[in-house]
């Protein structure tokens, strides 16, 4: 079984690196008063686990009955097939209706169900950036109608994908990348619990490669602990997204900014990466193929702005424009 699931947080106190956000969630649960929430942050920082811990603390043994979780990526990304094959929707889904009409009906159905031994229930939308504009407009009306008995929670890596009409109704909570020291401490605890060993040098590499993503770090740790040969982190972490990021640099070098912009946006829209993860992919390309100090500075500046929850698309476009101007202009190309 995956260690990331075995050691998944069971309570709010188990979530590391998000003390301020967890404090807010615990106070909501203890007061039995939860507002609509917009929870954002990079992958592997504890967003989904925190929502589950909130529900457990709020409802106790009936938390599952009072919590409905929708995966927006499945419902709207996979189309009708997701609705047809999900047993939860078998009594609601209608083949003769469009995807968006079925989506509205399903959400309305679950929102109209009364909570069990509670004043309100939780409606959680994971991967909320995949909700289309039309779907979000429908949700806005549902939020207004059922606000007395439902609290809506939107979990996303890209808060800019949520329309203002919904975002303005939610309390925003941001999950920051987890500090390296905390990640390493959790990895050491996991190794001790499993009775496994990994060389300190490999632990350092794993922490660095994870970039604040604890789930990814634990996945790399399990691979390293179970590897019967030398652990090659570079080979494991190399991915298709890295090749896509490299093609963005090629487009910039050829003077085609529009193509580079579309490539970077595809990493967020089609591959589901957060803007900080896109910056991370670009950084890996720079380390392998380029030698220019302006690239390191531009990437660092963009990463800092994104840590402040800035708009993903605006910051990525600004980063690409800066690279095109400072690095790949005719005067700068000779320095590469």
Secondary structure, 3 states (H helix, E strand, C coil): CCHHHHCCCCCHHHCCCCHHHHHHHHHHHHHCCCCCEEEEECCCCCHHHHHHHHHHHHHHHHCCCCEEEEEHHHHHHCCHHHHHHCHHHCCCCCCCCCHHHHHHHHHHHHHHCCCCCCCCEEEEEECHHHCCHHHHHHHHHHHHHCCCCEEEEEEECCHHHCCHHHHCCCEEEEECCCCHHHHHHHHHHHHHHHCCCCCHHHHHHHHHHHCCCHHHHHHHHHHHHHCCCCCCHHHHHCCHHHHHHHHHHHHHHCCCHHHHHHHHHHHHHCCCCCHHHHHHHHHHHHHHHCCCHHHHHHHHHHHHHHHCCCCHHHHHHHHHHHHHHHCCCHHHHCCC
